[in-house]
Amino acid sequence: MEIRHLQTFQIVVEEQNLIQAAMRLNYSQPTVTKHIQQLEDEIGLPLFEKMDNRKKLTKSGEILYEHAKNILNELFTLQRKMEESKGEKQIIRVCGLDEFCDRYFLPQIVNFRKKNQNVLIEVHSINSSDDALKKVIHNEVDFAIIHGRPLNSDISYQCIEYVDLVLFASREVANDTSKIEEYLAKFPVLVDLRAPFVKFELLKNGTHFPNIIHCNSDEAIKNGVLNHPYLGVVGTGRIKKEIESGTVTILETYSSNVPVKLIALTKNLSNPIFQDFYTLISKAYCS
């Protein structure tokens, strides 16, 4: 059983779609299909069944997926330990929304590197907290900053801030909160419909927008609202500077005090360098 076949299998499970999996792996679709077929031939059982144009795991597929995750995580850990034993530099990989990386990670990385010059740090921008959480779970990054997501017992976290989920507009477009219905009828609303947290909060509040445009980037939503006649739904952390400067109007709040969390796999924090980084970020923002 080849490691690359297990890696392909894991990504197909996550994406539930061969085309999307192939794009993420930078493989051709026939290559992805071939890897899955070779796994099924080796195991002697089907791993997927097709349902509504998506790949759904069979019982055998579910069993393999659980073990494949553990195998790949252990292999990754082994590779890193072997690199460390050679005296190679330790690498810390962090990710989050652009705004989270800029506000939380980058200021503290400067301080951390002064004391740990042999540590290399990679900063990856992610489009959503769901993607960031997924990368931590699968050991593709070491730390992430997310908001509004439930976490399992394998993940350690620290709350470093609280934000609100709001409907907002530029001051030029809307500045009277008593006219929300009028604004909603007049201007389209930019919303990330892929974000489970956003969808859940809007459904919980019974919110319906008559004219909605899907936009899977909070940065694009912010820029769209600031530069064009749109309304938008984002967390207040994304528009903190604009709120403080008075360039935007908060028209409605759907959820208050949503925790922003620094997360990492608990087992990885046994590494002293990782623990030092985790402690530094936590202390910098936890009051």
C-alpha positions as CSV (number, residue, x, y, z in Angstrom):
1,M,0.0,0.0,0.0
2,E,1.7,3.2,-1.2
3,I,1.7,6.4,0.9
4,R,0.8,8.6,-2.0
5,H,-2.3,6.4,-2.6
6,L,-3.3,7.0,1.0
7,Q,-2.7,10.7,0.6
8,T,-4.8,10.8,-2.5
9,F,-7.6,8.9,-0.7
10,Q,-7.6,11.3,2.2
11,I,-8.0,14.3,0.0
12,V,-10.8,12.7,-2.0
13,V,-12.6,12.0,1.2
14,E,-12.2,15.6,2.3
15,E,-13.3,17.1,-1.0
16,Q,-16.0,14.5,-1.8
17,N,-15.3,15.3,-5.5
18,L,-12.6,14.0,-7.8
19,I,-12.1,17.2,-9.7
20,Q,-11.6,19.3,-6.6
21,A,-9.3,16.7,-5.1
22,A,-7.2,16.6,-8.3
23,M,-6.8,20.4,-8.2
24,R,-5.7,20.3,-4.6
25,L,-3.2,17.5,-5.2
26,N,-2.0,19.0,-8.5
27,Y,-2.7,15.7,-10.2
28,S,-4.8,15.0,-13.2
29,Q,-8.2,13.5,-12.6
30,P,-7.3,10.2,-14.2
31,T,-4.3,9.9,-11.8
32,V,-6.6,10.4,-8.8
33,T,-9.0,7.8,-10.2
34,K,-6.1,5.4,-10.8
35,H,-4.8,5.8,-7.2
36,I,-8.3,5.0,-5.8
37,Q,-8.7,2.0,-8.1
38,Q,-5.3,0.7,-7.0
39,L,-6.3,1.0,-3.4
40,E,-9.6,-0.8,-4.0
41,D,-7.9,-3.6,-5.9
42,E,-5.4,-4.0,-3.1
43,I,-8.1,-4.1,-0.4
44,G,-10.5,-6.0,-2.5
45,L,-13.5,-3.9,-1.5
46,P,-15.1,-0.7,-2.8
47,L,-14.1,2.5,-0.9
48,F,-16.7,4.9,-2.3
49,E,-20.2,4.9,-3.6
50,K,-21.6,7.8,-5.7
51,M,-24.4,9.8,-4.3
52,D,-25.7,13.1,-5.7
53,N,-22.5,13.6,-7.8
54,R,-20.3,13.3,-4.7
55,K,-18.1,10.5,-3.4
56,K,-19.6,8.9,-0.2
57,L,-17.5,6.4,1.8
58,T,-18.6,2.8,2.1
59,K,-18.1,1.1,5.5
60,S,-14.7,-0.2,4.2
61,G,-13.8,3.3,3.2
62,E,-14.7,4.7,6.6
63,I,-12.4,2.2,8.3
64,L,-9.5,2.9,5.9
65,Y,-10.0,6.7,6.3
66,E,-9.6,6.6,10.1
67,H,-6.5,4.5,9.8
68,A,-5.0,6.4,6.9
69,K,-5.3,9.7,8.9
70,N,-3.3,8.1,11.8
71,I,-0.7,6.6,9.4
72,L,-0.1,9.8,7.6
73,N,0.1,11.9,10.8
74,E,2.6,9.4,12.3
75,L,4.6,9.4,9.1
76,F,4.7,13.2,9.1
77,T,5.8,13.3,12.8
78,L,8.5,10.7,12.1
79,Q,9.9,12.7,9.2
80,R,10.1,15.8,11.3
81,K,11.8,14.1,14.1
82,M,14.4,12.6,11.7
83,E,15.0,16.0,10.3
84,E,15.5,17.4,13.8
85,S,18.0,14.6,14.6
86,K,20.1,15.7,11.6
87,G,20.4,19.1,13.1
88,E,18.2,20.7,10.5
89,K,16.2,23.8,11.4
90,Q,12.8,23.4,13.1
91,I,9.9,24.6,11.0
92,I,6.7,26.1,12.4
93,R,3.8,26.4,10.0
94,V,0.9,28.8,10.9
95,C,-2.2,29.7,9.0
96,G,-5.3,31.8,9.3
97,L,-7.4,34.5,7.4
98,D,-5.2,37.3,6.1
99,E,-6.4,39.6,8.8
100,F,-5.7,37.1,11.6
101,C,-2.2,36.4,10.3
102,D,-1.5,40.1,10.1
103,R,-2.9,41.0,13.5
104,Y,-1.9,38.0,15.6
105,F,0.9,36.0,14.1
106,L,3.2,38.5,12.3
107,P,3.8,40.9,15.3
108,Q,4.8,38.0,17.6
109,I,6.9,36.1,15.0
110,V,9.4,38.9,15.1
111,N,9.9,38.5,18.8
112,F,10.0,34.7,18.7
113,R,12.7,34.7,16.0
114,K,14.9,36.9,18.1
115,K,15.1,34.2,20.7
116,N,14.9,31.2,18.3
117,Q,17.0,32.1,15.3
118,N,17.3,28.5,14.1
119,V,13.5,28.2,13.8
120,L,11.9,28.8,10.4
121,I,8.3,30.0,10.4
122,E,5.9,29.7,7.4
123,V,2.8,31.8,7.3
124,H,-0.1,30.6,5.1
125,S,-3.1,32.6,4.2
126,I,-6.4,30.6,4.3
127,N,-9.8,31.6,2.9
128,S,-11.9,30.3,5.9
129,S,-11.6,29.1,9.5
130,D,-13.0,25.7,8.3
131,D,-10.0,25.3,6.0
132,A,-7.6,26.3,8.8
133,L,-9.1,23.9,11.2
134,K,-8.9,21.1,8.6
135,K,-5.2,21.8,8.1
136,V,-4.5,21.5,11.8
137,I,-6.4,18.3,12.2
138,H,-4.5,16.7,9.3
139,N,-1.1,18.1,10.5
140,E,-0.7,20.2,7.4
141,V,0.1,23.2,9.6
142,D,1.1,23.4,13.3
143,F,-0.9,26.4,14.5
144,A,-4.0,28.2,13.2
145,I,-6.3,31.0,14.3
146,I,-9.9,30.4,13.8
147,H,-13.3,31.7,15.0
148,G,-16.6,30.2,15.9
149,R,-15.8,26.5,15.4
150,P,-16.4,23.5,17.7
151,L,-13.2,21.6,18.5
152,N,-12.5,17.9,19.4
153,S,-10.5,16.7,22.3
154,D,-7.3,16.2,20.1
155,I,-6.9,20.0,19.8
156,S,-5.7,22.5,22.4
157,Y,-6.8,26.1,22.2
158,Q,-6.6,29.5,23.7
159,C,-9.2,32.2,23.2
160,I,-7.4,35.4,22.3
161,E,-10.2,37.7,21.4
162,Y,-14.0,37.8,20.9
163,V,-15.8,39.2,17.9
164,D,-19.4,39.7,16.6
165,L,-21.0,38.5,13.4
166,V,-22.6,41.6,11.8
167,L,-24.3,43.1,8.8
168,F,-22.4,46.2,7.8
169,A,-22.2,48.9,5.2
170,S,-20.0,51.8,4.3
171,R,-21.2,55.2,5.8
172,E,-21.8,56.5,2.3
173,V,-24.2,53.6,1.5
174,A,-26.0,53.2,4.8
175,N,-25.9,55.2,8.1
176,D,-29.3,54.8,9.6
177,T,-29.9,51.5,11.5
178,S,-33.7,52.1,11.5
179,K,-33.7,51.7,7.7
180,I,-32.4,48.2,7.5
181,E,-35.3,46.8,5.5
182,E,-35.0,49.7,3.0
183,Y,-31.2,49.0,2.6
184,L,-31.8,45.3,2.1
185,A,-34.3,45.9,-0.6
186,K,-32.0,48.3,-2.4
187,F,-28.5,46.7,-2.0
188,P,-27.1,43.2,-2.5
189,V,-25.6,41.4,0.5
190,L,-22.2,39.8,0.2
191,V,-22.1,36.6,2.3
192,D,-19.8,33.6,2.5
193,L,-22.3,30.8,2.0
194,R,-19.7,28.1,2.4
195,A,-18.9,29.0,6.0
196,P,-20.9,26.7,8.3
197,F,-20.7,29.2,11.2
198,V,-22.2,32.0,9.2
199,K,-24.9,29.9,7.8
200,F,-25.8,28.5,11.2
201,E,-26.0,32.0,12.8
202,L,-28.1,33.4,10.0
203,L,-30.5,30.4,10.1
204,K,-30.7,30.6,13.9
205,N,-31.8,34.2,13.6
206,G,-34.3,33.5,10.9
207,T,-32.4,35.9,8.6
208,H,-33.3,36.1,4.9
209,F,-31.7,38.4,2.4
210,P,-33.8,39.3,-0.7
211,N,-30.7,39.8,-2.8
212,I,-27.6,37.8,-1.8
213,I,-24.3,37.2,-3.5
214,H,-22.0,34.4,-2.5
215,C,-18.4,35.5,-1.8
216,N,-16.0,33.0,-0.1
217,S,-13.4,35.6,1.0
218,D,-14.0,37.9,4.0
219,E,-11.4,40.3,2.5
220,A,-13.3,40.5,-0.8
221,I,-16.5,41.1,1.2
222,K,-14.9,43.9,3.1
223,N,-13.4,45.6,0.0
224,G,-16.7,45.1,-1.9
225,V,-18.6,46.9,0.8
226,L,-16.1,49.7,1.2
227,N,-15.7,50.4,-2.5
228,H,-19.2,49.6,-4.0
229,P,-22.9,49.8,-3.1
230,Y,-23.1,46.5,-1.2
231,L,-23.9,45.3,2.3
232,G,-21.8,42.5,3.8
233,V,-21.8,39.9,6.6
234,V,-18.5,39.4,8.4
235,G,-16.9,39.1,11.8
236,T,-16.0,42.4,13.4
237,G,-12.4,41.4,13.6
238,R,-12.1,41.8,9.9
239,I,-13.4,45.4,10.0
240,K,-12.0,46.5,13.4
241,K,-10.1,49.4,12.0
242,E,-13.0,50.6,9.9
243,I,-15.3,50.4,12.9
244,E,-12.9,52.4,15.0
245,S,-12.5,55.0,12.3
246,G,-16.2,55.3,11.7
247,T,-16.0,54.4,8.0
248,V,-18.6,51.7,8.3
249,T,-22.0,51.3,9.9
250,I,-23.0,48.2,11.8
251,L,-26.6,47.6,10.8
252,E,-27.4,44.4,12.7
253,T,-25.6,42.0,15.0
254,Y,-26.4,38.3,14.5
255,S,-24.0,36.8,17.1
256,S,-22.0,38.4,19.9
257,N,-18.8,37.4,21.6
258,V,-17.7,34.8,19.1
259,P,-14.3,33.4,20.4
260,V,-11.2,33.8,18.2
261,K,-9.0,30.8,19.1
262,L,-5.3,29.9,18.7
263,I,-5.3,26.1,18.0
264,A,-2.8,23.3,17.7
265,L,-2.8,19.5,18.0
266,T,-2.3,18.7,21.6
267,K,0.3,16.0,20.8
268,N,2.4,18.5,18.9
269,L,2.7,20.7,22.0
270,S,5.1,18.1,23.6
271,N,7.7,19.7,21.3
272,P,9.3,22.4,23.5
273,I,9.6,24.8,20.5
274,F,6.0,24.5,19.7
275,Q,5.0,25.0,23.3
276,D,7.1,28.1,23.5
277,F,5.4,29.5,20.4
278,Y,1.9,28.6,21.7
279,T,2.7,30.2,25.0
280,L,4.0,33.4,23.4
281,I,0.9,34.0,21.2
282,S,-1.4,33.1,24.1
283,K,0.2,35.5,26.6
284,A,0.4,38.3,24.0
285,Y,-3.4,38.4,23.5
286,C,-5.0,36.7,26.5
287,S,-5.7,39.3,29.2
